[in-house]
Each structure stands twice: as structure tokens, then as C-alpha cells.
């Protein structure tokens, strides 16, 4: 089980930190450069990010799989647009975090190794904590 948890934490972290950059580039208007990377976030806000990431990760994984299966740029754009909409809905449905905050945390984690480590640690804790709840099934 420990290997599964570690693999899941790594997958969630990679998906949360890598794919939103592609979503930002596809949309163009969501770039969070400069002042956003200097922003600090409370533990409560990072926990909200982690909870939202749990909903966003399967959306990203599905889009990555669909994009890997096509060379057609129009189809890739369509997949990205669909993914972005689904991500925005998932984040909007998550408590205590906006899409702007989600993307800002993603950007900061991508650029700040210490912050990234903190987010990854919280992701692992969330996965480890959530694992216990499903053990009885």
C-alpha cells in the first residue's frame, strides 16, 4: 500500500504542477507571472488547493490520455478547452478556493522549490489520510 500511496502522491503532484501550465497557455489570459509568485498562502488555502487538486487530477489525466492519442492540433485544442472548462467547474465546486487562487498556487509551486515541497507534503498527507477512510470497504 505504501508504494501505491507514494505513486499516487507523485502523480497528483506532477499533474497539479505540470498540466495547468498547458491550460494557461491554451487560454492565454490565465498567465500568473510576476507578482503572483511572490504571494504567500496560508496552510488553509493550500489545504483547499489540495482538496481541489483531488478533483482536478482525473480531469488532467483524461486530457493527457486523449491528447497522446491524437496528432490533430484542432482536436488537441478541443481537448484543452474541454479540460479547462471541467477544471474550472471542479475548482469552483471545491470549497474555499477560486480558480485564480488555484492557478496562483500552481504557479508558485512550479517556481519555488520550498513551496512545492510543502504542497507535495500536504498532498501526501491528504492521500495518506484519505486512504484510511476507504480501508474498510
Residue frames relative to the residue before (quaternion, step in Angstrom):
aa qw qx qy qz dx dy dz
X 1.0000 0.0000 0.0000 0.0000 0.00 0.00 0.00
X 0.6184 0.5664 -0.3567 0.4118 3.57 0.98 -0.77
X 0.6443 0.5137 -0.3302 0.4605 3.60 0.97 -0.77
X 0.6273 0.5292 -0.3361 0.4621 3.58 1.01 -0.76
X 0.6581 0.5087 -0.3088 0.4613 3.58 0.92 -0.92
X 0.6612 0.4989 -0.3095 0.4670 3.58 0.91 -0.87
X 0.6567 0.5017 -0.3083 0.4711 3.56 0.95 -0.85
X 0.6519 0.5071 -0.3166 0.4665 3.58 0.96 -0.83
X 0.6424 0.5156 -0.3256 0.4642 3.60 0.94 -0.85
X 0.6608 0.4998 -0.3070 0.4682 3.57 0.93 -0.87
X 0.6535 0.5149 -0.3113 0.4592 3.57 0.98 -0.83
X 0.6566 0.5002 -0.3085 0.4729 3.57 0.91 -0.92
X 0.6650 0.5061 -0.3086 0.4544 3.58 0.87 -0.95
X 0.6744 0.4922 -0.3020 0.4602 3.57 0.86 -0.93
X 0.6696 0.5010 -0.3066 0.4546 3.56 0.90 -0.88
X 0.6857 0.4897 -0.2884 0.4548 3.55 0.93 -0.89
X 0.7430 0.4154 -0.2266 0.4734 3.55 1.01 -0.73
X 0.7244 0.4475 -0.2552 0.4582 3.59 1.10 -0.49
X 0.7514 0.4555 -0.2516 0.4057 3.57 0.55 -1.13
X 0.6177 0.5499 -0.3934 0.4016 3.66 0.85 -0.64
X 0.5559 0.5795 -0.4040 0.4381 3.62 1.12 -0.43
X 0.6447 0.5005 -0.3131 0.4857 3.56 1.02 -0.77
X 0.6399 0.5123 -0.3260 0.4710 3.57 1.00 -0.78
X 0.6264 0.5263 -0.3337 0.4683 3.58 1.00 -0.77
X 0.6753 0.4977 -0.2963 0.4566 3.57 0.85 -0.95
X 0.6499 0.5165 -0.3215 0.4556 3.58 0.99 -0.78
X 0.7141 0.4277 -0.2565 0.4912 3.56 0.99 -0.78
X 0.3345 -0.7725 0.4782 0.2505 3.56 1.08 -0.69
X 0.7682 0.4042 -0.2098 0.4500 3.58 0.74 -0.99
X 0.6618 0.5414 -0.3149 0.4121 3.60 1.15 -0.23
X 0.3303 0.7592 -0.5045 0.2449 3.60 1.18 0.27
X 0.1417 -0.8057 0.5744 0.0287 3.55 -0.82 1.06
X 0.1729 0.8098 -0.5380 0.1575 3.57 0.64 1.08
X 0.7971 0.3883 -0.2213 0.4061 3.53 -1.36 0.08
X 0.8744 0.0745 -0.0450 0.4773 3.53 -0.74 -1.13
X 0.6074 0.5800 -0.3695 0.3977 3.62 1.00 -0.62
X 0.6587 0.5194 -0.3268 0.4354 3.60 1.00 -0.68
X 0.6423 0.5082 -0.3190 0.4769 3.59 1.25 -0.36
X 0.5077 0.6697 -0.4054 0.3597 3.56 1.27 -0.28
X 0.2454 -0.7402 0.6002 0.1777 3.56 -1.13 0.64
X 0.2220 -0.7764 0.5826 0.0925 3.53 -1.17 0.68
X 0.4704 -0.6653 0.5047 0.2853 3.56 -1.03 0.82
X 0.6363 -0.5065 0.4064 0.4165 3.55 -1.26 0.34
X 0.6215 0.5456 -0.3420 0.4462 3.59 1.03 -0.76
X 0.6602 0.4924 -0.3111 0.4743 3.60 0.99 -0.80
X 0.6419 0.5027 -0.3272 0.4778 3.60 1.01 -0.76
X 0.6231 0.5252 -0.3385 0.4705 3.60 1.04 -0.72
X 0.6295 0.5143 -0.3306 0.4795 3.59 1.04 -0.74
X 0.6126 0.5407 -0.3306 0.4723 3.58 1.08 -0.78
X 0.6573 0.5171 -0.3046 0.4559 3.57 0.90 -0.97
X 0.6529 0.5043 -0.3132 0.4704 3.59 0.95 -0.86
X 0.6565 0.4942 -0.3079 0.4795 3.59 0.96 -0.84
X 0.6252 0.5602 -0.3332 0.4293 3.58 1.01 -0.83
X 0.5991 0.5662 -0.3609 0.4361 3.58 1.09 -0.65
X 0.6878 0.4480 -0.2743 0.5010 3.59 1.13 -0.62
X 0.6720 0.5205 -0.2851 0.4431 3.56 1.07 -0.76
X 0.5931 0.6320 -0.3604 0.3449 3.59 0.99 -0.83
X 0.6886 0.4544 -0.3235 0.4633 3.68 0.76 -0.81
X 0.5970 0.5593 -0.3561 0.4516 3.58 1.13 -0.62
X 0.6632 0.4992 -0.2900 0.4763 3.56 0.96 -0.93
X 0.6515 0.5235 -0.3173 0.4481 3.58 0.92 -0.92
X 0.6454 0.5176 -0.3160 0.4643 3.58 0.98 -0.86
X 0.6694 0.4985 -0.2996 0.4622 3.59 0.92 -0.90
X 0.6325 0.5278 -0.3353 0.4571 3.59 0.97 -0.82
X 0.6535 0.5111 -0.3099 0.4644 3.57 0.97 -0.87
X 0.6655 0.4978 -0.3041 0.4656 3.59 0.93 -0.88
X 0.6761 0.4907 -0.2973 0.4622 3.58 0.95 -0.84
X 0.6240 0.5369 -0.3435 0.4521 3.57 1.07 -0.66
X 0.6950 0.4957 -0.2648 0.4485 3.56 1.17 -0.58
X 0.7674 0.2980 -0.1942 0.5335 3.61 1.20 0.07
X 0.3080 -0.7238 0.5895 0.1837 3.52 -1.22 0.66
X 0.5255 0.6641 -0.3872 0.3646 3.57 1.29 -0.38
X 0.3993 -0.7516 0.4774 0.2185 3.59 -0.54 1.21
X 0.6203 0.5337 -0.3491 0.4567 3.61 1.02 -0.68
X 0.6531 0.4998 -0.3056 0.4798 3.56 0.99 -0.83
X 0.6325 0.5262 -0.3283 0.4640 3.60 1.01 -0.79
X 0.6380 0.5161 -0.3246 0.4704 3.59 0.97 -0.83
X 0.6405 0.5248 -0.3170 0.4624 3.56 0.98 -0.87
X 0.6405 0.5137 -0.3177 0.4742 3.59 0.97 -0.85
X 0.6614 0.5079 -0.3046 0.4602 3.59 0.94 -0.91
X 0.6498 0.5108 -0.3189 0.4639 3.60 0.95 -0.83
X 0.6480 0.5066 -0.3084 0.4779 3.56 0.97 -0.86
X 0.6489 0.5177 -0.3140 0.4608 3.56 0.93 -0.93
X 0.6534 0.5227 -0.3208 0.4438 3.58 0.86 -0.94
X 0.6636 0.5051 -0.3017 0.4620 3.58 0.91 -0.90
X 0.6678 0.4906 -0.2953 0.4756 3.57 0.96 -0.88
X 0.6290 0.5238 -0.3313 0.4693 3.60 1.04 -0.77
X 0.6586 0.5131 -0.3116 0.4538 3.57 0.89 -0.93
X 0.6446 0.5063 -0.3171 0.4771 3.58 1.01 -0.78
X 0.6608 0.5102 -0.3102 0.4547 3.59 0.90 -0.91
X 0.6756 0.4706 -0.2966 0.4838 3.59 0.93 -0.86
X 0.6352 0.5282 -0.3328 0.4546 3.61 0.98 -0.79
X 0.6789 0.4820 -0.2796 0.4782 3.58 1.09 -0.71
X 0.5926 0.5621 -0.3645 0.4472 3.60 1.23 -0.38
X 0.4644 -0.6991 0.4630 0.2850 3.59 -0.93 0.81
X 0.8790 0.2075 -0.1272 0.4100 3.53 -1.31 0.57
X 0.7368 0.3231 -0.2573 0.5354 3.61 1.09 0.52
X 0.2766 -0.7366 0.5953 0.1629 3.54 -1.08 0.79
X 0.6545 -0.4891 0.3848 0.4293 3.57 -1.27 0.24
X 0.6255 0.5408 -0.3370 0.4502 3.59 1.00 -0.79
X 0.6680 0.4820 -0.2978 0.4824 3.60 0.95 -0.87
X 0.6227 0.5471 -0.3348 0.4482 3.58 1.01 -0.84
X 0.6966 0.4627 -0.2717 0.4762 3.56 0.87 -0.96
X 0.6294 0.5308 -0.3382 0.4559 3.60 1.04 -0.71
X 0.6456 0.4951 -0.3192 0.4860 3.59 0.99 -0.79
X 0.6252 0.5352 -0.3311 0.4616 3.58 0.99 -0.82
X 0.6685 0.5056 -0.2943 0.4592 3.57 0.89 -0.97
X 0.6709 0.4910 -0.3064 0.4637 3.57 0.87 -0.93
X 0.6509 0.5147 -0.3191 0.4577 3.59 0.96 -0.83
X 0.6335 0.5329 -0.3277 0.4553 3.57 1.07 -0.70
X 0.7720 0.3901 -0.1809 0.4681 3.58 1.02 -0.83
X 0.7551 0.3456 -0.1743 0.5291 3.62 1.15 -0.56
X 0.3520 -0.7829 0.4705 0.2044 3.61 -0.23 1.25
X 0.6499 0.5108 -0.3291 0.4565 3.62 0.97 -0.76
X 0.6564 0.4899 -0.3049 0.4859 3.58 0.98 -0.84
X 0.6196 0.5455 -0.3330 0.4557 3.59 1.00 -0.84
X 0.6471 0.5152 -0.3190 0.4626 3.59 0.95 -0.87
X 0.6395 0.5227 -0.3210 0.4634 3.59 1.00 -0.81
X 0.6589 0.4964 -0.3070 0.4745 3.59 0.91 -0.90
X 0.6606 0.5064 -0.3102 0.4592 3.59 0.90 -0.89
X 0.6261 0.5285 -0.3347 0.4654 3.59 1.04 -0.76
X 0.6701 0.4840 -0.2957 0.4788 3.58 0.96 -0.84
X 0.6053 0.5389 -0.3477 0.4716 3.60 1.09 -0.65
X 0.6563 0.5019 -0.3079 0.4718 3.58 0.93 -0.89
X 0.6463 0.5164 -0.3191 0.4624 3.59 0.96 -0.85
X 0.6382 0.5211 -0.3191 0.4684 3.59 1.01 -0.81
X 0.6695 0.4869 -0.2972 0.4758 3.58 0.91 -0.89
X 0.6536 0.5024 -0.3121 0.4722 3.58 0.93 -0.85
X 0.6680 0.5014 -0.2910 0.4666 3.58 0.99 -0.85
X 0.6799 0.4931 -0.2786 0.4658 3.56 0.98 -0.85
X 0.5760 0.6072 -0.3629 0.4097 3.56 1.16 -0.60
X 0.6466 0.5434 -0.3222 0.4276 3.57 0.96 -0.86
X 0.6438 0.5453 -0.3199 0.4310 3.57 1.03 -0.77
X 0.7453 0.3961 -0.2281 0.4854 3.59 1.05 -0.64
X 0.4424 0.7205 -0.4430 0.2983 3.60 1.23 0.01
X 0.6571 0.5548 -0.3209 0.3967 3.59 1.01 -0.74
X 0.5865 0.6166 -0.3655 0.3772 3.62 1.15 -0.39
